[in-house]
């Protein structure tokens, strides 16, 4: 295990150093991400200024959801950015080289690129989340802190597993980049609002098929003391870690199945 940690930081560090060779470009990209997040938050504020509440959720509570979901999304993008364009490994024949390396293929793919530009998104999300946390009147206790940390880690895993499943499809279809982009965008937007605003079919989809409701909505019931479970068991507010572990197992088995059926494109 220690060997893998050392190798991970060695590979990731090499990529980070290469990115920092172009510091101006790196800085501008980070600045652009911060501006985009601020603009989205401004749009959200403008909408809520007009309608006051969203299905009983105040501005501070919606921003709380936005910050919580964005934290999970940011950490997922930092750690799993290689899966954004995983299909290039197949199209260019690069996966063949990965498969003969003496380390697990998924480990090597994830370790070979850490996109630090998403750190700026994560830092912006932390500020938004902390402010919304305060405005929502949540008391900061050890219990709340541990629950919040567990929720963020679980949410990161859930979003990562969805990205992994989408990327793995390329092992059968050769290309899945557009699907991955669509899934990332859709799940990010879905976590920014309470799922109670959606029709029943969409709520069921976001709970049992693409379980991003466990990234923000159900844990928020515990933190915000809302009690709006939409007919679902109240235990769902504590279920994020379980859902994350189940999704991790499912996505990894799907990945292994895809590798067994992989055939080189001959590129």
Order of alpha helices (4+ residues) and beta strands (2+ residues): alpha-alpha-alpha-alpha-alpha-alpha-alpha-alpha-alpha-alpha-alpha-alpha-alpha
